[in-house]
Amino acid sequence: MRLLIISDTHVPTRARDLPARVWDEVDAADVVIHAGDWMDVALLDALEERSARLIACWGNNDGPELRERLPEVARATLDGVRLAVTHEAGASAGRDRRMAKAFPDTDVLVFGHSHIPWDTTAPRVSGKGSSGEGASGEGGLRLLNPGSPTDRRRQPHHTYMTATIAEGALGDVELHTL
């Protein structure tokens, strides 16, 4: 299963549309994941129409129309991999531990907001929640932020991620620059 992971598209305020290369990835993906800050419902409509499957949440810059159609936290299980998608994950200091505690029954957490790519694996927090191996193969929570394909802010490039899920494991996570 091929995943496209995007966030913080800010269409049409930061870009008129997604870059053509990202639309090509939409067409190639089995699942498109969007971690919020759409800005306009037209992009949601376009991604729903063009994606084989869309898993998405709203972000802090998204208005009432998007918030009515999308959850604050989207959840799905893909081939045994428990996925959560949220926009904000707080400050980078202590993020891994905070998110592992907040999402104990999740293998992969996709988030956005900062426009800064992030790929770490947080150790499981002992106590309630998941036991055993997670999608990372290390028993931890994999945290992914794809950055932004349209608004790089202080980053050197616009970015997005792709990944695969096979045999109940997340793999081939790749950050792409535009």
Secondary structure, 3 states (H helix, E strand, C coil): CEEEEECCCCCCCCCCCCCHHHHHHHHHCCEEEECCCCCCHHHHHHHHHHCCCEEECCCCCCCHHHHHHCCCEEEEEECCEEEEEECCCCCCCCHHHHHHHHCCCCCEEECCCCCCCEEEEECCCCCCCCCCCCCCCCCCEEEEECCCCCCCCCCCCCEEEEEEEECCEEEEEEEEEC
